[in-house]
Amino acid sequence: MAGKTSQNRAEITCTTCPYCGVGCGVLAGQDGTIKGDPDHPANFGRLCSKGSALGETIDLEGRLLHPMVHGKQADWDSTLDLIAGQFSRAIRDHGPDSVAFYVSGQLLTEDYYVANKLMKGYMGSANIDTNSRLCMASSVAGHKRAFGTDTVPGTYEDLDEADLVVLVGSNLAWCHPVLYQRLVAAKQARPDMRVVNIDPRRTATCDIADLHLPIAPDGDAALFNALLAEISRRGAVDKDYISAHVNGFDAAIEAAQACDPALSGLNAEQINAFCDMWIGTPKVVTVYSQGVNQSICGTDKVNAIINCHLATGRIGRAGMGPFSVTGQPNAMGGREVGGLANMLGWHLDIENADHRAAVQEAWDSPTICTHAGLKAVDLFEACASGKIKALWIISTNPAVSLPDAGNVAEAIANVPFTVVTDIMARTDTGDLVDVLLPATGWGEKSGTVTNSERRISRQRPFLEAPGAARPDWKILCDVAARMGWADAFDYQSAADVFREYAALSNLGTRFGRDFDISGLGDLTEAEYDALAPVQWPVRKGETPGGRFFAEGGFYHADGRAKMLAITAPQCVSPEAENTFVLNSGRVRDHWHTMTRTGKSARLSQHLAEPFAEIHPEDAFALGLRDAGLVKLSSRYGTATLRALISSKVARGEIFVPMHWTAQFAPSGRINTLMAPAVDPVSGQPATKGGAVKAEAFGARWYAFLATSAAIECKRPYVAKARTTTGWQAEIAGFKPPEDWEQDLRDITGLDAASATVIEDAASGIVRVALTDVAGEIVALFFAAPDPVAVARAFAVSLIGTQTPAFEALAGRPGADRPDPGAVVCSCFNVGVNTLKSAIAEGADTVDALGAKTCAGTNCGSCKPELAALLTNHLPKVAAE
């Protein structure tokens, strides 16, 4: 597949989506037109709501366009000299371990490679870690313990061919929607196919589940131990496979038999039903994600899953195997280049002196790191203690995304010299540092990414680099040159970097490792530009890709796999009054810390503010009502969020999304609550579980604001979101403003607008409209002592119109202008009221709703919500 499509080679570029690890192919137009690439084997033309909205995120509003030093614009040469000088001095005066990089799974492989080469082979430290530590490090560690290398055995095709797919800690419908739709299609084609969803919450993914197991937090190891014990008891062990290819079987079985299944939080009937399905279905794929990895026992949970596949020989064959799906677009590419602090490139080990020597020789570098570097949480603790003298953060936002985020922010500020490379001028992290460097972003960069099934795809530029922005690899090379290593970093293009990295991948095979793309090591510039998606390994003269381990061939020294004896932890069960288990995760239409998705009005309307999902009985006990506010607190910090009362979460548990930042909702920063507890093997933070206190947030007034202006508001609770007409905000506070009109002007900066004010002193209800000189509404504000009842989508739609102010302040549409309601389908902006009307008019299936409203007919991410609407709003048939 070439870089430009045949339909219009001048305007359409084949590239890869920058969001999750599915790695979808995208057809991108210079005008922002985005479509799925029907020829890409990861998605075959499908895109999720986020991918479909990429064209809405590529504008230059808020972009960092020039280097900034201490808040002032600077030129590249002086800024690069400053960075090189500061890092050189730190190494000279305090040693190589006094400097650190913290990078990102959103970097391209070429960027990742140069950063690792510079830090590990030239600066001489392994203090380079990545935000991928937060999403898949436990999977890496589990793979290495079981297989000898970080090898993903299977492919996406296994989802099509399995007879049973088990989803563990993976809300696939919202977090990997294209894979979810692939699974939906497979189940529709083969109705006998079954799906099990293992998750403490009842998520959208349960829509296709034949069995939902509401497991206790961290109960996964106990469940898979129970399965392993039952595999042994029922005689389902593949003795020939074990004998030929696996060590540790007896100890693993003994540990599983000694484990109490009740630690899973499930009853015997639920466990037996699961074991019956798993053991009785040879073609089973176990898909796992953050609910497994983000735990203090994440690596053990990974190995508990792998144990069951090894014991039955269900690995490396069509429709069989454990499958880790990654959260970031290039988490896998980062693993290949040694992006983690405890790895070398090409799946080699820092601890192995022969590996280190081979890498140093290949790089012809003056030094090589001699020990593992600081993992993410430890790295920022070292920043806090003063051990790190120079820190460079690239394409990530740790002041939001790391646990104990408040102290992380203080740690960053404590480092004597700090640099951030980003595309945005304002982020929570960027606001803390000395130097900001403008990077090229998606649509402007050239390079490769590797998805969750080991498939390498090209990201191609279709936009010009704005301002003074440069590719990340180029910035790193420019600093390296100023530190005295120009010859080693004299790359002229991303293709130059890729060729070196690919050619040197034979280092791994020299030491019996799995990763090998040496067949791509001599690509010309044209061949690199035209590189079609390809799954590794890519060895010269051999067919690329395929599965691993069907016939053994593991990467431990003896060629055998290892089953691990796993001890399940006690279930987390806070007993103090009003104390809950906190579970963080993602929502459907936002991504990480919203620096990209927060720019899209369409994506911001599905869930426009952070929330705390809490069981109705818990909410009643706390005195919470739906749409009220709840304050969560721990020893590390506090957060205030909208209460979402739902029986989809268990009693004693609260679910919260992790996306909101100080830029959008200062009180909604969830990781300020999280303990910096990590898995002792992988170093991955346990952000899927923590203990918090909960109480009703006693606001005295609540408000909703829609405006065309930027919003600057400091109140106890503020949550901003983009709209098609500007911005909206939910606001709450304690003491009401003395002058509501002036307060609104202060928030919006609309000093010249005319105001219409309606105030009812008896009820405490206040409504204000601001109108410009052309008679167009530029702000609508609704305040009340209770959560404001107003048709929000309708109010937003009035901004920029010449609707009379008193009519607009009604807050409800007339009969001639139906209110579409809150957005359910982001792809086509279809609201809940529109869908309810369609149901009332006879649309009685998800497909019928799609035919009538278009909802669910693009990415399909909203189909579970459509099904729930049908269940709740279809006319009930009277019992006979």
FENFENTA-V423321 format. One record per backbone hydrogen bond with DSSP energy under -1.0 kcal/mol. CO is the residue of the C=O (numbers start at 1). NH is the residue of the N-H. Records with the same first field share a line. If there is no record, write none. Layout:
CO = NH ; NH
This chain:
3 = 14
8 = 11 ; 12
12 = 5
13 = 28
15 = 26
20 = 23
21 = 452
24 = 17
25 = 37
26 = 15
27 = 35
28 = 13
29 = 32
33 = 29
35 = 27
37 = 40 ; 45
40 = 44
43 = 46
48 = 52
49 = 53
51 = 54
53 = 56
54 = 57
60 = 63
62 = 425
65 = 468
67 = 74
68 = 436
69 = 72
72 = 69
75 = 79
76 = 80
77 = 81
78 = 82
79 = 83
80 = 84
81 = 85
82 = 86
83 = 87
84 = 88
85 = 89
86 = 90
87 = 91
88 = 92
89 = 93
90 = 94
91 = 95
95 = 98
96 = 99
98 = 389 ; 390
100 = 392
101 = 129
102 = 394
103 = 131
104 = 107
105 = 330
108 = 112
109 = 113
110 = 114
111 = 115
112 = 116
113 = 117
114 = 118
115 = 119
116 = 120
117 = 121
118 = 123
119 = 124 ; 125
120 = 369
121 = 367
126 = 128
127 = 101
129 = 103
130 = 133
131 = 134
132 = 135 ; 136
136 = 140
137 = 141
138 = 142
139 = 143
140 = 144
141 = 145
142 = 146
143 = 147
144 = 148
146 = 562
147 = 555
149 = 151
153 = 548
155 = 158
156 = 159
157 = 161
158 = 162
163 = 194
164 = 285
165 = 196
166 = 287
167 = 198
168 = 289
169 = 291
170 = 172
171 = 174 ; 175
172 = 176
176 = 180
177 = 181
178 = 182
179 = 183
180 = 184
181 = 185
182 = 186
183 = 187
184 = 188
185 = 189
186 = 190
190 = 193
194 = 165
195 = 210 ; 211
196 = 167
197 = 213
198 = 169
201 = 203
203 = 206
204 = 207
205 = 208
211 = 197
213 = 199 ; 215
216 = 219
219 = 223
220 = 224
221 = 225
222 = 226
223 = 227
224 = 228
225 = 229
226 = 230
227 = 231
228 = 232
229 = 233
230 = 234
231 = 236
232 = 235
237 = 239
238 = 242
239 = 243
240 = 244
241 = 245
242 = 246
245 = 561
247 = 563
248 = 252
249 = 253
250 = 254
251 = 255
252 = 256
253 = 257
254 = 258
260 = 263
261 = 264
262 = 265
264 = 216
267 = 271
268 = 272
269 = 273
270 = 274
271 = 275
272 = 276
273 = 277
274 = 278
275 = 279
276 = 280
282 = 284
283 = 163 ; 164
284 = 321
285 = 166
286 = 323
287 = 168
288 = 325
289 = 292 ; 293
290 = 294
293 = 295
294 = 688
295 = 298
297 = 301
298 = 302
299 = 303
300 = 304
301 = 305
302 = 306
303 = 307
304 = 308
305 = 309
306 = 310
307 = 311
308 = 312
309 = 314
311 = 238
313 = 315
317 = 320
321 = 286
323 = 288
326 = 21
330 = 334
331 = 335
332 = 336
333 = 337
334 = 339
336 = 346
340 = 343
341 = 373
345 = 348
348 = 344
349 = 352
352 = 356
353 = 357
354 = 358
355 = 359
356 = 360
357 = 361
358 = 362
359 = 363
360 = 364 ; 365
375 = 379
376 = 380
377 = 381
378 = 382
379 = 383
380 = 384
381 = 385
382 = 387 ; 388
390 = 100
391 = 419
392 = 102
393 = 421
397 = 400 ; 401
398 = 402
404 = 408
405 = 409
406 = 410
407 = 411
408 = 412
409 = 413
410 = 414
412 = 415
417 = 391
418 = 435
419 = 393
420 = 437
421 = 395
422 = 439
423 = 64
427 = 431
429 = 432
434 = 70
435 = 420
436 = 68
437 = 422
438 = 470
441 = 444 ; 445
443 = 462 ; 463
447 = 459
448 = 109
449 = 457
451 = 454
454 = 536
455 = 451
456 = 534
457 = 449
459 = 447
466 = 469
470 = 440
471 = 475
472 = 476
473 = 477
474 = 478
475 = 479
476 = 480
477 = 481
478 = 482
479 = 483
480 = 485
481 = 484
487 = 490
489 = 491
493 = 497
494 = 498
495 = 499
496 = 500
497 = 501
498 = 502
499 = 503
500 = 504
502 = 505
504 = 507
506 = 510
507 = 511
508 = 513
509 = 512
516 = 538
517 = 520
518 = 521
520 = 523
524 = 528
525 = 529
526 = 530
528 = 531
534 = 456
537 = 545
538 = 519
539 = 542
549 = 552
556 = 559
559 = 554
561 = 247
576 = 579
578 = 694
580 = 692
581 = 654
583 = 656
585 = 658
591 = 594
594 = 598
596 = 599
597 = 600
600 = 604
610 = 642
612 = 644
613 = 655
614 = 646
615 = 619
616 = 620
617 = 621
618 = 622
619 = 624
620 = 623
625 = 628
628 = 643
629 = 697
630 = 641
631 = 695
632 = 639
633 = 693
637 = 634
639 = 632
641 = 630
642 = 612
643 = 627
644 = 614
648 = 202
650 = 653
652 = 581
654 = 583
655 = 613
656 = 585
661 = 664 ; 665
664 = 720
665 = 668
667 = 640
668 = 670
669 = 672
670 = 673
671 = 404 ; 405
674 = 404
675 = 677
677 = 686
679 = 683
684 = 679
685 = 687
686 = 689
690 = 582
692 = 580
693 = 633
695 = 631
697 = 699
701 = 733
702 = 784
703 = 731
704 = 782
705 = 729
706 = 780
707 = 727
717 = 732
719 = 730
721 = 728
726 = 723
727 = 707
728 = 721
729 = 705
730 = 719
731 = 703
732 = 717
733 = 700 ; 701
739 = 743
740 = 744
741 = 745
742 = 746
743 = 747
744 = 748
745 = 749
747 = 712
749 = 751
754 = 771
756 = 769
758 = 767
760 = 764
765 = 760
766 = 783
767 = 758
768 = 781
769 = 756
770 = 778 ; 779
771 = 754
772 = 775
776 = 772
777 = 800
778 = 708
779 = 770
780 = 706
781 = 768
782 = 704
783 = 766
784 = 702
790 = 792
791 = 795
792 = 796
793 = 797
796 = 799
798 = 801
801 = 777
804 = 808
805 = 809
807 = 810
808 = 811
811 = 791
814 = 817
820 = 833 ; 834
822 = 832
825 = 830
830 = 824 ; 825
831 = 835
832 = 836
833 = 837
834 = 838
835 = 839
836 = 840
837 = 841
838 = 843
839 = 842
845 = 849
846 = 850
847 = 851
848 = 852
849 = 853
850 = 854
854 = 857
860 = 863
862 = 866
863 = 867
864 = 868
865 = 869
866 = 870
867 = 871
868 = 872
869 = 873
870 = 874
